Structures are given as structure tokens and as C-alpha cells.
Amino acid sequence: MFTKAEEIYSKFNEENIQIMIPKKLLFTLLQQVDRLLELLSNEEVASNFATYDYISNAEMLMVKLYILSAEPYNQKEVILETSIAEFLVIRDLVFCNYTLPHLRGKMRPSICKAYKDFYDEIEDIFGMLDSNEVNTYWNYLKNYKFEGGMLQ
């Protein structure tokens, strides 16, 4: 029988949501995910399930963004269908990159406006998630243990 935390973890990895992304932000988001993966690759992954899971979700997010970048040029927006777990990764990226003034200052004004609108959309979606479930999900990841080379 699954615990409540395991059920939420499973739900966050299986249930999908859709996010509208302005096409002109795809390259910026790809750069940010790539930088995140570069930073996370320096972490000790073998004994840290939370980092391992975060990297897996970021890698999947990057693949999906690459695929969306191949959408026809005449589209102004693309739809990203992603798991809730992957959504939490993109939410972290967008939140951090938009709220840090020195990062926001490096964006062109037209990108910054689109990023602000995208940030607002992401925060609206995040606000619809059950905060207790989100906390339970993060706690489950942080407290997951490796024992004898096996996940416990």
C-alpha cells in the first residue's frame, strides 16, 4: 500500500498540465534549463534522490522545449504539456530568473515583457495547486533514502 506521500509523488509524475509559452521565450527557457542542468551536474547525485529526480525532470523539460522549438515559425505561442513535477522545475526557473534583478536586467525589453507575462501565468497555475500536496511532494523527495545502493 502506498503512503500519502508516495501517492502524491506518483500523481505529480503522472498528471499533466498545459502551459502556453510565447514562442520567443523558448530559446531563453532552453538556456535557463541548460544552465540549471550544468549547475546540478556538480551535485552529489548518487546519494541524493531529490537532486536526481530534479535533474530527471529538468532533462525531460529540456527535451520538450527542444521539440516545441521546431513548431512552425508563424505561431506566437506553443503549448507545453508537462507533468506537475516538471512544472515545478520550470516554475522554480521562471521564479528565480524573474525575481533576481540582475538576471532580469540582462533580458531584452521585449523578452522581459513576455517573461513577466509568462511569470504571471506560471504563478497563477502554481496558485491552483494544493500547497499541502506540493509541500508533501518536496518533503518526500528530501527525505527519500538510499540504502546499500538501492532506493528505500
VENLINNOR-V463808 format. One record per backbone hydrogen bond with DSSP energy under -0.5 kcal/mol. CO is the residue of the C=O (numbers start at 1). NH is the residue of the N-H. E is the energy in kcal/mol with one decimal. If there is no record, write none. Layout:
# VENLINNOR-V463808
co:CO nh:NH e:E
co:CO nh:NH e:E
This chain:
# VENLINNOR-V463808
co:3 nh:7 e:-2.2
co:4 nh:8 e:-2.2
co:5 nh:9 e:-2.5
co:6 nh:10 e:-2.5
co:7 nh:11 e:-2.6
co:8 nh:12 e:-2.8
co:9 nh:13 e:-1.3
co:10 nh:14 e:-1.3
co:11 nh:15 e:-2.8
co:12 nh:84 e:-0.6
co:12 nh:85 e:-2.7
co:15 nh:84 e:-1.4
co:17 nh:82 e:-2.6
co:19 nh:21 e:-0.6
co:19 nh:80 e:-3.2
co:21 nh:78 e:-2.7
co:22 nh:25 e:-2.4
co:23 nh:26 e:-1.3
co:25 nh:29 e:-2.9
co:26 nh:30 e:-2.7
co:27 nh:31 e:-2.3
co:28 nh:32 e:-2.1
co:29 nh:33 e:-2.6
co:30 nh:34 e:-2.5
co:31 nh:35 e:-2.4
co:32 nh:36 e:-2.3
co:33 nh:37 e:-2.7
co:34 nh:38 e:-2.1
co:35 nh:39 e:-2.3
co:36 nh:40 e:-2.8
co:37 nh:41 e:-1.8
co:39 nh:42 e:-1.1
co:40 nh:43 e:-1.8
co:43 nh:45 e:-1.1
co:45 nh:48 e:-1.6
co:48 nh:52 e:-2.3
co:49 nh:53 e:-3.0
co:50 nh:54 e:-2.3
co:51 nh:55 e:-2.7
co:52 nh:56 e:-2.3
co:53 nh:57 e:-2.4
co:54 nh:58 e:-2.4
co:55 nh:59 e:-2.8
co:56 nh:60 e:-2.1
co:57 nh:61 e:-2.2
co:58 nh:62 e:-2.3
co:59 nh:63 e:-2.2
co:60 nh:64 e:-2.3
co:61 nh:65 e:-2.3
co:62 nh:66 e:-2.5
co:63 nh:67 e:-2.3
co:64 nh:68 e:-2.2
co:65 nh:69 e:-1.7
co:66 nh:70 e:-0.5
co:67 nh:70 e:-1.3
co:68 nh:71 e:-1.9
co:72 nh:75 e:-1.4
co:76 nh:23 e:-2.8
co:78 nh:21 e:-3.2
co:78 nh:80 e:-0.6
co:79 nh:81 e:-0.6
co:80 nh:19 e:-2.4
co:80 nh:82 e:-0.7
co:82 nh:17 e:-3.0
co:83 nh:87 e:-2.5
co:84 nh:88 e:-2.2
co:85 nh:89 e:-1.1
co:86 nh:90 e:-2.2
co:87 nh:91 e:-2.8
co:88 nh:92 e:-2.0
co:89 nh:93 e:-2.3
co:90 nh:94 e:-2.7
co:91 nh:95 e:-2.9
co:92 nh:96 e:-2.7
co:93 nh:97 e:-2.9
co:94 nh:98 e:-2.1
co:95 nh:99 e:-2.3
co:96 nh:100 e:-1.3
co:99 nh:101 e:-0.8
co:100 nh:103 e:-0.9
co:100 nh:104 e:-2.3
co:101 nh:105 e:-2.5
co:103 nh:106 e:-0.9
co:104 nh:107 e:-1.3
co:108 nh:112 e:-2.9
co:109 nh:113 e:-2.0
co:110 nh:114 e:-1.7
co:111 nh:115 e:-2.9
co:112 nh:116 e:-2.3
co:113 nh:117 e:-2.1
co:114 nh:118 e:-2.4
co:115 nh:119 e:-3.0
co:116 nh:120 e:-2.4
co:117 nh:121 e:-2.1
co:118 nh:122 e:-2.7
co:119 nh:123 e:-2.6
co:120 nh:124 e:-2.1
co:121 nh:125 e:-2.3
co:122 nh:126 e:-2.8
co:123 nh:127 e:-2.2
co:124 nh:128 e:-0.8
co:125 nh:128 e:-1.0
co:125 nh:129 e:-0.7
co:126 nh:129 e:-1.1
co:129 nh:131 e:-0.6
co:130 nh:134 e:-2.2
co:131 nh:135 e:-2.4
co:132 nh:136 e:-2.4
co:133 nh:137 e:-2.7
co:134 nh:138 e:-2.5
co:135 nh:139 e:-2.7
co:136 nh:140 e:-2.4
co:137 nh:141 e:-2.2
co:138 nh:142 e:-2.5
co:139 nh:143 e:-2.1
co:140 nh:144 e:-0.8
co:141 nh:50 e:-0.5
co:141 nh:144 e:-0.7
co:145 nh:152 e:-3.5
co:147 nh:150 e:-1.8
co:150 nh:147 e:-3.5
